[in-house]
Amino acid sequence: MTRRYRFPQMAVRCPWCRAAVGELCTNPRGTQARRRDTHDARRLAWAMTTRCAECHADPGQACTTEIHGHTIPLPDVHPTRTPTTTP
């Protein structure tokens, strides 16, 4: 059975605040939990647990786009790269 979290991103460790799997993200001092959302870095880390259907980036790799024949890494993931299961 897959564990359900308040936010699906909680299935991975937050690279920004270092919140463990299953724990809420915290403020910079680690004294107050973020109850409405998670850090963007955690959302990206979670999204990158799957292969991107749009640019075919492997798990753990950033999404890319082609501009004038050059491959450019994106600052975010493609919207279609949302995991459907917990890693």
Secondary structure, DSSP 8 states (H G I E B T S, - for coil): -----SSGGGGS--TTT---TTS--B-TTS-SB--S---HHHHHHHHTTS--TTT---TTS--EEEETTEEEE-SS--TT---SS--
